[in-house]
């Protein structure tokens, strides 16, 4: 097993880099240290027409080698957030529908909460 240690610090060889490296070195496992600030990548672009069906990102960037495609592949992944939240039953019954891609404005309780927060901010 190879452990991946990621640092997002902008300071090369700073505290965060050295802490991550120390944990990796003391783990007594094979490891790879990755400085995210050295890579060229972008955040999730929420492109459901590309990744929703199989849960596989299609962006071709420097993070691609680090995506977890070996632990079950796609919706069968047992290491990702979806599995943590919904478990085996969620994986088995997941149906890709437009409801999965609603925006916060589609939820009246959230929209009214945003409005209340905006009023509080404006009253300061």
C-alpha positions in Angstrom: 0.0 0.0 0.0 1.2 3.5 -0.8 0.0 6.4 1.3 -0.5 9.7 -0.4 0.2 12.8 1.6 -1.0 16.1 0.2 0.1 19.6 1.2 -1.8 22.7 -0.1 0.6 25.2 1.5 1.9 28.0 -0.7 5.1 27.9 1.4 7.5 25.3 -0.1 9.2 23.3 2.7 7.2 25.3 5.3 5.5 23.9 8.4 2.6 22.2 6.6 4.9 20.5 4.1 7.3 19.3 6.8 4.4 18.1 9.0 2.9 16.0 6.2 6.3 14.6 5.3 7.0 13.7 8.9 3.7 11.8 9.3 4.5 10.0 6.0 8.0 9.1 7.0 7.0 7.9 10.5 4.2 5.7 9.1 6.7 3.1 8.0 4.7 2.6 4.8 5.5 3.4 1.2 4.4 6.9 0.5 4.3 9.8 -2.0 4.3 13.4 -1.0 2.3 15.7 -3.3 2.5 19.5 -3.1 -0.8 20.7 -4.6 0.6 24.2 -5.2 3.1 22.6 -7.7 0.3 21.1 -9.8 -2.0 22.6 -12.5 -5.6 21.7 -11.8 -9.0 23.2 -11.4 -11.9 22.5 -9.0 -14.9 20.4 -9.8 -16.8 22.0 -12.6 -20.1 20.2 -11.7 -20.4 18.8 -15.2 -23.1 16.1 -14.6 -23.4 15.3 -18.3 -19.8 14.0 -18.1 -19.3 12.4 -14.7 -22.6 11.8 -13.0 -23.3 8.4 -14.7 -20.1 6.7 -13.5 -18.7 9.1 -10.9 -15.5 9.5 -12.8 -14.0 12.9 -13.4 -13.1 13.6 -17.0 -11.0 16.8 -16.5 -7.5 16.1 -17.8 -5.3 17.9 -15.3 -2.3 17.2 -13.0 -4.6 15.6 -10.4 -5.8 12.9 -12.6 -3.1 10.4 -11.4 -4.4 10.9 -7.8 -8.1 10.3 -8.4 -9.2 7.2 -6.6 -10.2 4.8 -9.4 -8.8 1.7 -7.9 -11.0 1.2 -4.8 -14.1 -0.1 -6.6 -14.4 2.3 -9.6 -17.0 4.9 -10.0 -20.2 4.4 -8.1 -18.9 1.2 -6.5 -16.2 3.3 -4.7 -16.1 2.5 -1.0 -13.7 5.2 -0.1 -15.5 8.4 -1.2 -18.0 10.7 0.4 -21.0 9.1 -1.3 -20.3 5.7 0.2 -19.6 7.2 3.6 -23.0 9.0 3.6 -25.2 6.4 1.9 -23.4 3.0 2.2 -24.0 -0.1 0.1 -27.8 0.6 -0.2 -27.1 4.0 -1.6 -24.7 2.6 -4.2 -27.1 -0.1 -5.2 -30.1 2.2 -5.5 -28.6 5.4 -6.9 -30.5 6.8 -9.8 -29.2 9.8 -11.7 -32.1 12.2 -12.0 -32.4 16.0 -12.4 -33.3 16.2 -8.7 -29.7 15.4 -7.9 -28.6 18.7 -9.5 -31.0 21.2 -7.9 -29.6 24.6 -6.9 -30.0 26.2 -3.5 -32.6 28.6 -4.9 -34.9 25.5 -5.5 -35.2 25.0 -1.7 -37.4 27.7 0.0 -36.0 27.0 3.5 -32.5 27.7 2.3 -33.5 30.7 0.2 -35.2 32.3 3.1 -32.2 31.6 5.3 -30.0 33.4 2.8 -32.4 36.3 2.8 -32.3 36.5 6.6 -28.5 36.4 6.7 -28.3 39.2 4.1 -30.6 41.3 6.3 -28.4 40.7 9.3 -25.3 41.6 7.4 -26.9 44.8 6.1 -28.0 45.8 9.6 -24.4 45.9 10.9 
